Amino acid sequence: MKTYWRLLSYARPLRQFILPFFVTSLLASVFGILNFTLLIPLLNILFNQVSPAETAQMTQLPEPSATLDYLIDVFNYYFGLVMRQYGRAGALQFVCAIIIASVLMSNIFRYLSARLLESFKVNMVARLRQTVFDNAVGLHLGFFSNERKGNLISRVLTDVQEVENSIANTFSAAFKEFFTLVVYLFALFKISVSLTLFAFLIIPITGTFIAFIVKQMRKDAREGQNRLSGLISLMDEAFGGMRVVKGFNAEGFIRGKFQTENGAYKRAIRSMAYKREMSAPFSEFMGVTVVAIILLYGGTLVLSNTSDLTASQFIFYIATFSQVMRPAKEISNAFSNTQRGIASGERILELVDTQNMIADSPQAKPLEEFRDKIEVRNVSFEYESGTPVLKNISFTMPKGRTIALVGSSGGGKSTIADLVPRFYDPSRGQILIDGHDLRDITTASLRKKMGIVTQESILFNDTIFNNIVFGSEASEAEVVAAAKIANAHHFISEQPDGYQTIIGDRGAKLSGGQRQRISIARAILKNPPILILDEATSALDTESEKLVQEALTNLMQNRTVLVIAHRLSTIQHADEILVVHQGQIIERGTHDDLLGYTDGFYKKLTLMQGM
């Protein structure tokens, strides 16, 4: 139950929902039963089934009391007055009008309670979904290395949807369905062919209305599915590109996009639910209206002795034509579904409760300016599996210098590049910037000073302009200037809509070199003093590599650069080259220095690449 009530807390404030829902559900049930509890006694009176003594008693106003019998006696009193003044035909019209009014009120309150329930559901689910997503985006990068994106998406969508169904249905069962079960008791039915044929004259009206509602629901369903697809696509991109999101301090930007899509999806499914809930009350209202018309028509025949039905047969037919709800089944299903909802809720809350392992300490201070150097001091690192990746690494990155990391795959180069922007914390040792441990600096201010270009260009299904601006604020002129420096302006201008061209999922409509140049333009626009390049040209063809390398050269000017490269030709002019092998720095120096080692690892790499 703890999980249940915690999930329910996302529907706050509950007090604003429970009282109106209680009142509307109760009134819907009371008006619903009023039709049938009064129908047979009234018809007994109408068809002379009441003794003269009982009829005389009906003309006496009853003493006030807080009981249901008092309400019935009051109705009988006014019914007796109408019958005495206008006769049995007038009383019949009075009965029919009361039944129609009662059914109308019952269905109005049913619809209002359904609207309240749907608002409760969609607001609770939207708030829960937003909380789960916001917390997930704020988690450390290592969390996403250990979790499957599909599992995260499933928790945010499928599990949250299960919670919606179970929690809301439990509320429905606890209030509205329970009242309905208590109030609706009966049926005794029989069929009359002639009256049924008469009733079918009005059925097309109901069918036409329902067809219209279904058409509108289908439209809303398509809109809802499109919005849901947008949510899934956005989450896949965000979780898959978390390195870029965090590197550009774009968590707030992504949260805003998700909130926009989430709000649109909420509105679509709420509109569909409103229409869905409208169809049932309208159908019942029309059905009972038909009963009232049959009552008027058949009752007139009985009164005029032109019908082959006796009064009891007529009553039996009216009861048969009535609609009876079966809330017991709904209550049983609701509480059964609650168990699945709680199980899903536990998975959701597990994600909500996951702590960010790279959170800022209360004493963390912002980094105002990068002035001197970055120092990696005696750093060792191992992932959660316990396998050591780095072993006592030390080096210094003076401001304005380029430091290159080379070595065999799996040696630890990318791990070093991930430690500098504090995607991870060292297991041992320190990384300092201007003498301050990174753990004493706010991560947002640290990453604001850094630009990252990775081997895989992380782009989003948006315009070229928004991909370059990503997480920042810039004018069109500034974006164009950044694109020109990145050698991207020419091909962007040739796109169908220029900078407003949608590039597809992960930039699928662009080539690898084009995607990489947009990533470089994004880093140029950010204008960071520190630049991290993680094998930015290794996956490109010769022509693209030339354009991208020129763009990188423009980007690297007057910056502190940490570059990882497999192609050694791209880092020959680095101020210092660190050769990383099996988690250790085994050689260091300039390109010429390292070539001077007779059996050096770097020299072997250059010979393998034909340099």
N, C-alpha and C positions, 0 to 999 in steps of 0.2 A: 504493500500500500504506500510505502514511502516513495517509490518510483512513480506511482500513480499520482499522488498529490504534488510531487515536484513537477511532473509534466503539466499538470493542471495549472500550476502557477504561471505558465506562459500565457494563459487566457485572462490574466488580470486586467482590470479588477473584476473579480467574479461576482461581487455584489450587484454590479450594474447589469449583469446578465440573469442571475438566478431569479430575482424577484419578478421581472417582467415575463420571463419564460414560465415561471410557476403560475402566474396569473392568467396568461393567455392559454396555456395548456388546460388549466382547470376550467376556464370559461368555455373553451372548445368542447370539452367533454360534457359539461353541464348542458350546453345548448344542444349537443348531439343527442343526448339521452332524452331531452325534453320532448322531442318529436314523438318518440315511440312510447314513452311512458304515459303520455296523455292521449295518444291516438285511440287506443282501444276503449278506454273509459269514455272518451268523448263520443266515439261511434256507438257505444252501447246506449248512451243517452240519446244520440241522434236517431237511432232506430228503435226507440221505445223499449230499451232493455233496462230502464231504470223505473223503479216503482214511483207512484205519485208522492209518497212520503219523502223519498230521496230527492225528487225534483223540487218539492217545497223547501227542503233544507238548503238547496243550492241558492235560493234567493235571499239567504241570510248571511250577512257579512261576518266572517269568522273572527274570533278573537286573535290578536297578534301573538305570534310565537316564532321562535327561531328554529323552525322545523320545515322539512320538505312538505309535509302534509299541509302546512299553512299556505304555502305557495300554490299547491294544487287546489285547496279550498277557495283561495282568492280567485284563481282562474275559473273555477266552477261557478263562483258567484257572478262574475262578469259574463260568463257564458250563459248562465241562466237569465240574466237581464236581456242579453241579445236575443235569446230564444223567445222570451216572453214578448219582446217588443217587435221583432221582425219575423218570428216564426222559425220553423225548422230549416227552410231554405236559407234564410239569413244567417242562422247559426252555422250551417254548412260552409257558407262563404267565409265566415269568421274563422272557422277551424282551418280552412285551407290557407288563409292569409297568415295565421299564426305559425303554421308548419313551415311555410316558405320563409318567413322572417327568421324563424328559429334556425333553420338549416343555413340560411345566409350568414347569420351571426356565428354559427358554429364553424363554418368554413373560413370566415374572415379571421377568427381567432386561431384556427389551425394554420392558416397561411402566415399570420404574424409570428406564431411560435416557431414555425419552420424557418422563417427569415432570421429570427433571433438565433436559432440553432446554427444556421449556416454562417452567420456573422461570427458567432463564437468559434466555430471550427476554423474558418479561413484566417481569422485574426490570430488564433492560437498557433496554427501551423506556420503562418508567415513569420511570426515572431520567433518561433522555435527554429525554423529553417535558417533565418538570418543569424541567429545566435550561433548555431552550429557552424555556419560558413565563416562568420567573422572570427571565431576562435580558431578554426582550422587554418585560415590564411595567416594568422598571427603566430603559428607554431614554427619551430626551428626547422631548418632544411633537412636535418637528419631524420625527422619524423617522416618526411615524404620519401626518403630513400628506403624506409622500411615498410611503408604502407602502399598497397595497390590503389591506384587512382579510382578504379572501378568500385572498390570497397567504400572509399570515401564518398563517391557520388551516390552509391546505394544508400548509405546512411542518411545523406542529406535529403534524398528524394523518396526512395521506397520506404525506408523505415519511418520517416516523418509522416508519409501518407498513411501508413498503418496506424500510427498513433492518432491521426485525425479520425479515422473511421472508428476506432475502438473507444476512445475517450468520449467523443461526441455522442456516439450511440448509447453509451452507458448513461449519459445525462438524459438522453431522450427516453430511455427505458425507465429511468428513475422517476421521471416526472410525467411526460405526456403519455407514454404507452401504459404506464401504471394506472393513470386516471382512466384511460380508455378501457383498460381491462376491467376495472371496477365498475365503470358506468355502463358499458354496453353488455347486455346479458342475453339477448334473446335471438330466437327466431322460430316462427311457425309459418311455413310458406306453401303456397299453392299457385298453380298457373291457370290463367284464363286466356284462351286463344284470342277472342275478340278484343279484349282489353289490351293484350300484348301487341296485336297488330296496330291498334290505335297508338300505343306508346312508341312504336317504331317510327312514327311520323316525325318525332322530334330528335331521334338519334343522330341523323345527319348533321344537325347543328353542333352537337357535342363532338362528332368526328371531325368536322371542319376545324373547330377550335383546337383540338388536340393535334391535328396535322400541322397547324400553324405553329404551335408551341414546339413540336418536334423539329420542325424546320429551323426555327430560331436556336434551339438547343444544339442542333448539328453545327450551325455556324459558330456558336460559342465554343463547342467542343474542338473544332478545327483551330480556332484562335488559341484555345488553351494548350493544345498539342504543339502548336508552333512556338508558343512562349516556353513550354516545357523543354522543347528541343533547344531553344536559345539558352535556357538555364544550364542544361547539360553540357552544351558546347562551351559556354563561358567557364564552367567549373573545370572541364577537361583542359582548357587552355591555361587557366590560372594555376591549377595544381601541377600541370606539366611544365609550366614556365616559371615555377616559383623562384628559381635562381635570379631571373631577370626582374621579377616583381619585387623581390627583396633588395636586389642590387640597386634598383632605382627608387627605392622607398615608395613603391606604388601600391602598397596595401590599401590605402584609403581610396585610390582611384578604382581599384578592382572591387572593393566593397560597394562603392557608389554604383558601378555598372550592374553589379549583382542585385542591389536594392531596386534599381529601376526595372530590371527584368522580373524580379520577384513580385514587385507590386503589380506589374501588368498581368502576370500569370494569376495572381490573386483575384484581380478584377474579372478576368475571363471566367474562372471557375465559379466565382460567386454569382455572376450573371447567369451562367448555365444552371446553377443550383436553384436560383430563384424561379426560373422558368419550370424546372423539373418539379418543384414543390407546388407550383401553381396548378399543374395539370390534375393532380389528384383531388384537391378541394373542388375545382370546377366540375370535374366529372361527377363527384358525389352530389354537388349542389344541383346539377342538371338532372341527375338520376332521381333525387328526391322531389325535384320540381315536377318531373314526370309522374311520380307517385301522387303528388297533390292534384295534378291535372286529371289523372285517372280517378282519384277520389272524388273530384268534382263531377267528372263525367259519369262514372259508374254510380256514384251516390245519387245523382239526379235520376238515373234510370231506375234505381231501387225505390227511390221516393215516388216515382211515377208509376211503379209496378210494371215497367216495360222491360225489365231485365230478368234473365233466367237464373240469376244468382240470388241466393238468399243472403241475408245480412251477414251471417257467420262466414259464408263462402267468400263474400266480398272482403271481409276483414282478413281472412286467411290469405287471399291473393295480395292485398296491400302489404301484409307482413312479408310475403314471399319476395315481393319486388324490392323490399328494403335492402339496404347494404349494411352488412355487419362487419365490423373490424375484428381482426384476430391479433390483438397485441401480445398475447402470451408468447407466441413464437418469436416476435421481435425482441421481447425481453430476454428470452433464452439465448438467442443469437448474439445480442449485444454483450451480455456478460461472458459468453464464450469468446467473442472477438477481443474482449478486453485483455485476455491472457496473451494473445498474440501482440497486442499493442504494448503491453508492459515489457514483453521480451524485446520488441523493437526499441522501446524507450530506453531500456538499459544500454543498448548499443549506442544510441544517440548520446545519452548522458556520459557514457565513457569517453566519447570524443570531446564533448563539452568540457569535461573535467581534466583532459590531458593538459599538462603544464608545458609552457614554452621553456625549454632548457637553456635558451640563449636570451633570456629576459634581462632587461636592464636592472642593475642593483639600485636600491634606493639612493645611494650616494653617487650614482653615475652623473657625470657632467657633460654638457655638449662640447664637441670639438669645434672651436670657433674658426681656426685656420691651421693649415698644414705648413709648418715653417722649416723643419730641419730634416728628419729622416724617419724611416720605419726600421725597427730592429727586431729580428727574430732571434730570440735568445734561448738556447738549450731546449728547443721545443721537441717534444715527443707526442705522438698521437696514435690512438687506436680507436676503432669503431666499437660499437656495443658488443660485437662478437668477441672482442678481446684480442683480435689479430693486430699486431703492431704494424703501423703503416709508416710512421716517421720515427727516427731514432736520433735524438740529441742534435737537432738541426740548428745551426746558427749562421746568420748572415745579416748584412745591413743594406738598406736601400736609401742612399742619400737623395735628397730632393733634386729633381731634374735629371737623375740618372736612369739608365735602362738596365735592368737586371733580367737575364734570360735563364730559363730553366730548361735543360735538355736531359735526355736519358731514355732508357727503354720504357715501354708501356708498363703501367702498374708500379712504377718506382716511387710514386708519391708526389709527382709534380702538381697534379690537379688538387691534391689535398692541401698543399702549401698555398695554392691560389685561393682555396676556399677558407683558409684560416685567416688570411689578411683582412677580408671584409667581415670577418667574424660570423661566417655561416656556421662554423663550429668553434669550440674552444679547445685549446691544447689539453691533452691529458696531463702533461707536465711541461714546465717552462713558461715563458712569457712571450707575447708579441706586444711591442711598444711602439707608439707613434708620438714623436716629440717627447719621449721619456715617460709617457703615460701608458699604463697597461690598458689594452683594449676593453677589458672588463670594467674599467673605471670610466668609460666613455659611453654615451648613449649610442646605440646602434644606428639610429636614424641619422644623427649628425656625422657618424663615421662613414656610412655608405653614401651620404650626400657628397662626400669628397672623392668618391670613387666612381669610375665608369668601367663597365665590364662588357667585353665582346667575346663570346664563346664560339667554339667550333660549330655548334648547332645554333643557327639563327632562330631565336625564339620570337616569332611574330604572332599576331593575333588576327582573327577574322574581323578586320575593321579596315578603315581607309589607310592609305599610306601616310597621310598627314597625322592621323591619330597614333599610328605605330611609331612615328618619329617623336612626337610630342610626349608619348607615354609617360604618365606620372609627373609631368611638368606643365608649366604654362609658358606658351611662346606664341609670338605673332607669326603670320604667314611668311613674312620676310625673313625672320630668323630661321624658320624651318627650311626655306629655300636655300639660304646661305649655308646651313649645315649640310644639306644634300649636295650642294656644289662641291664643298670640301671633300665629301665622301665619294665623289665621282658617281653620284646617283641621280643628279638633276636631269641629265639627258634622257635616260630611259624612263624616268618618272613622267616627264613631259610627253612622252610618246604613248603613255597609257590612255585608255578610252576616256577616263575622267580625270586625268592628271593626278594631282595629290589626293583627290577624293575617290580614287579607284579602290574598290573593295578587293582585297588580295586573297580571300579564301582562308580556309583553316590552315594555320601555321604558314601562311604565305604560299599556299600551294600553286597559285597562279603565276608565281615568279620563279626565276631560275635561282640556283644556289648562290651565284655571285651577286645577283640583284638583292636577294634576301640579306646577304652579309653586308652589303653596302648600306642598306637601310638600317641595319643594326649599328653600323659605324656612325651613320648620321645621327642616330639616337644618342650615342655616346658623345658625339661632337656637340650636339645641342645642349647636353647637360654641362659641358665644359668643365670636367672634373680635373683637379690637380693630380690625381692618382689614377692610373689606368692599368687594368688587368686584361691581358689578351691570352685567351686559352686556345691555342692551336687554331687561330682564326682563319688560316688559309689552307689547312691541311686537306680539306675535302673538295678543293676547287680545281677546275681545269686550268691549263696554262694561261689562257687569255683572261679568264676571270681573276686568277691569282694576281696577274700583273695590275689590273685595275684596283683590286682590293688592297694589294700591298702598297700601291701609291696612296690610297685613301688612308691606310694605317699610318704611313709615314707622315702624312699631314696631321693625323690625329695625335701622333706621339710627340710632336714638336713642343718643347718647353713643358713637358710633363714628366712625372715620376712613373716609370713603366715597369711592370712585372709581366714578362711575356713567356709563354710556354710554346715551344715550336718543335715539330718533328723535322721540318725542312730547315736544315742548318743554314742554308743560304740566306734565310730571312733575318738571322740574328747575328751576322758576322760583325756588325758595327755596335753591338751591345757593349756597354761600359764594363760589365762583368757577366760571365757565363758560369752558371753553377751546374755541374753534372750530377744528377740525382740518380742513384742506383740502389734498389732494395732499401729505400727509406733513409739513405744517408747521402751526404754530399761528399763524393769521392774525389772530385777535382773542381777547381775554380780558377778563374783568370779571364783574360781577353781571348779573342779568337786566336790571335798569333801565339799567345802564351801557351794555350792548350795544345796547339799543333806541335809545340816544341817537345812535348812528352813523347819519348820513344815508343813506349807501349801503352800510351794513354787511351782511356775509354773513348774520349771525345775524338781523338784522331782516328780510331777505328770506325766511329760513326761517319766521319767525313769521307773516309775511303769507301765505305759502303754506299754512300750517296753520290760517289763519283766527283767529289769536289777537289 
